[in-house]
Amino acid sequence: VATCDIVPEASAEIATMAAELNTTQYGEAGEISQHEDYKSLLARPEVEAVLLSLPIHLNYQIMLDSVLAGKHVICEKPIGANLNQARKVVATVSEIAENRDLVVEIAENYHYRQEVNEAKKWAFEEKAIGEVVMIWAKSIFRQDPTKGFASTPWRVDNQYRGGIVADGGVHYGALMRRLGGEVEQIQAFGKMMHPTATSSLDTLSINIRFRNGIIGSLQYSGAIAGPTGDLAECRIYGTHGTITLNPGHARLFNREGEVGDVLEQRHFEATNTSYYEEFLNFYEAVRQGKPVVATLQEAFRDFQIIMAAFDSAEESSVIFL
Ligand SMILES: NC(=O)c1ccc[n+]([C@@H]2O[C@H](COP(=O)([O-])OP(=O)(O)OC[C@H]3O[C@@H](n4cnc5c(N)ncnc54)[C@H](O)[C@@H]3O)[C@@H](O)[C@H]2O)c1
């Protein structure tokens, strides 16, 4: 029913998409108001819920103004521009939302990845790989400095801590927690290699100790040209087998002596189903009162892992969460 962007062409583009969608769904485009000031959108009574997809440093203020205006909110990750702000989001936005019976979800699609949830079931419910010892994940890719992510002005001259790693790496904070549970200790080393995203470490090697004693390792880089397939790869190692995870695939291996046999494979249509699932969760939370999976509290703890990794790399220390 309404779109907003400080760039009117961007707002108009979304309005066109919304009109097409409305026509497909309801047989008519309906009236879609276009705004340049988000406060005028928030003042519209026909707006029940807002999707916030903004430069990261604006998430806190606009989330806050949205719940104050009585709107349900689904907001892109990460939850804030730094840990203090993220704490304020959890304290203030949650309280206002609870008092006004509003749903707030962080659009962290990794909490909705089917292959991740399948792997978790194999490892921890079915105990298919014995005792879980170690969880390893990596996402290595080179952000093109001339287009997309690494050229977005608000990313180049960023007003939030952690640059590319806070932006993209936070998904892996979510992945590690989803698989291993809460984290107790973090230790990291970092490098600053990217030609445009220069205000922050862009490559981190992070060691993790989970509260349950599982150890973990996460390598994230937005600056290294890794081979195809190095994006979003993950393994769960157990005393009697391994689970491998790639976008859309989960494989379960047992290991007797030298040979690992694939016991089971699951293919999910696409990782993009996780975006569908995150929106479905939001819809069902608003319409049917279902619990939100990616709550503000969850998103805070995902982000905390990445911020602790920066603290560790900058201070050469082990950080206890
Ligand atoms: N979950 C994922 O896989 C995923 C992928 C990409 C981006 N994201 C997240 O989405 C968010 C947006 O990223 P993007 O790449 O789409 O950025 P983008 O720059 O393409 O889009 C942000 C838009 O916000 C507009 N904007 C800026 N200030 C505004 C204001 N005050 N009021 C209204 N509009 C304003 C900009 O004009 C721009 O059109 C970020 O939080 C990012 O982390 C998530």
The ligand as an SDF file (V2000), in Angstrom:
LIG
                    3D

 44 48  0  0  0  0  0  0  0  0999 V2000
   19.5010  -11.0780    3.8760 N   0  0  0  0  0  0  0  0  0  0  0  0
   20.2600  -10.8880    2.8210 C   0  0  0  0  0  0  0  0  0  0  0  0
   20.6570  -11.8350    2.1620 O   0  0  0  0  0  0  0  0  0  0  0  0
   20.6310   -9.4780    2.4140 C   0  0  0  0  0  0  0  0  0  0  0  0
   21.2290   -9.2380    1.1770 C   0  0  0  0  0  0  0  0  0  0  0  0
   21.5330   -7.9110    0.8280 C   0  0  0  0  0  0  0  0  0  0  0  0
   21.2640   -6.8730    1.7060 C   0  0  0  0  0  0  0  0  0  0  0  0
   20.6990   -7.1490    2.9120 N   0  0  0  0  0  0  0  0  0  0  0  0
   20.4160   -6.0540    3.8640 C   0  0  0  0  0  0  0  0  0  0  0  0
   19.4640   -5.1730    3.2920 O   0  0  0  0  0  0  0  0  0  0  0  0
   19.6920   -3.8350    3.7260 C   0  0  0  0  0  0  0  0  0  0  0  0
   19.7920   -2.9310    2.5210 C   0  0  0  0  0  0  0  0  0  0  0  0
   20.8720   -3.3330    1.7020 O   0  0  0  0  0  0  0  0  0  0  0  0
   20.8590   -3.0560    0.1280 P   0  0  0  0  0  0  0  0  0  0  0  0
   22.0290   -3.7280   -0.4600 O   0  0  0  0  0  0  0  0  0  0  0  0
   19.5090   -3.3680   -0.4170 O   0  0  0  0  0  0  0  0  0  0  0  0
   21.0980   -1.4730    0.1250 O   0  0  0  0  0  0  0  0  0  0  0  0
   20.6510   -0.4130   -0.9820 P   0  0  0  0  0  0  0  0  0  0  0  0
   21.5440    0.7710   -0.8240 O   0  0  0  0  0  0  0  0  0  0  0  0
   20.5410   -1.0630   -2.3170 O   0  0  0  0  0  0  0  0  0  0  0  0
   19.1680   -0.0330   -0.5270 O   0  0  0  0  0  0  0  0  0  0  0  0
   18.9210    0.8170    0.5690 C   0  0  0  0  0  0  0  0  0  0  0  0
   17.8910    1.8670    0.1140 C   0  0  0  0  0  0  0  0  0  0  0  0
   17.5810    2.6890    1.2510 O   0  0  0  0  0  0  0  0  0  0  0  0
   17.3680    4.0030    0.7510 C   0  0  0  0  0  0  0  0  0  0  0  0
   17.4560    4.9630    1.8720 N   0  0  0  0  0  0  0  0  0  0  0  0
   18.5650    5.5220    2.4000 C   0  0  0  0  0  0  0  0  0  0  0  0
   18.2290    6.3590    3.4060 N   0  0  0  0  0  0  0  0  0  0  0  0
   16.8760    6.3270    3.5020 C   0  0  0  0  0  0  0  0  0  0  0  0
   15.9330    6.9610    4.3480 C   0  0  0  0  0  0  0  0  0  0  0  0
   16.3100    7.8130    5.3240 N   0  0  0  0  0  0  0  0  0  0  0  0
   14.6210    6.7290    4.1390 N   0  0  0  0  0  0  0  0  0  0  0  0
   14.2180    5.8860    3.1570 C   0  0  0  0  0  0  0  0  0  0  0  0
   15.0620    5.2290    2.3300 N   0  0  0  0  0  0  0  0  0  0  0  0
   16.3800    5.4470    2.5070 C   0  0  0  0  0  0  0  0  0  0  0  0
   18.4430    4.1650   -0.2960 C   0  0  0  0  0  0  0  0  0  0  0  0
   18.1460    5.2410   -1.1830 O   0  0  0  0  0  0  0  0  0  0  0  0
   18.4150    2.7970   -0.9870 C   0  0  0  0  0  0  0  0  0  0  0  0
   17.5140    2.7540   -2.0840 O   0  0  0  0  0  0  0  0  0  0  0  0
   20.9450   -3.8950    4.6000 C   0  0  0  0  0  0  0  0  0  0  0  0
   20.5550   -3.9950    5.9540 O   0  0  0  0  0  0  0  0  0  0  0  0
   21.6270   -5.1960    4.1910 C   0  0  0  0  0  0  0  0  0  0  0  0
   22.3960   -5.7700    5.2230 O   0  0  0  0  0  0  0  0  0  0  0  0
   20.3720   -8.4260    3.2650 C   0  0  0  0  0  0  0  0  0  0  0  0
  1  2  1  0
  2  3  2  0
  2  4  1  0
  4  5  1  0
  4 44  2  0
  5  6  2  0
  6  7  1  0
  7  8  2  0
  8  9  1  0
  8 44  1  0
  9 10  1  0
  9 42  1  0
 10 11  1  0
 11 12  1  0
 11 40  1  0
 12 13  1  0
 13 14  1  0
 14 15  2  0
 14 16  1  0
 14 17  1  0
 17 18  1  0
 18 19  2  0
 18 20  1  0
 18 21  1  0
 21 22  1  0
 22 23  1  0
 23 24  1  0
 23 38  1  0
 24 25  1  0
 25 26  1  0
 25 36  1  0
 26 27  1  0
 26 35  1  0
 27 28  2  0
 28 29  1  0
 29 30  1  0
 29 35  2  0
 30 31  1  0
 30 32  2  0
 32 33  1  0
 33 34  2  0
 34 35  1  0
 36 37  1  0
 36 38  1  0
 38 39  1  0
 40 41  1  0
 40 42  1  0
 42 43  1  0
M  CHG  2   8   1  16  -1
M  END
$$$$
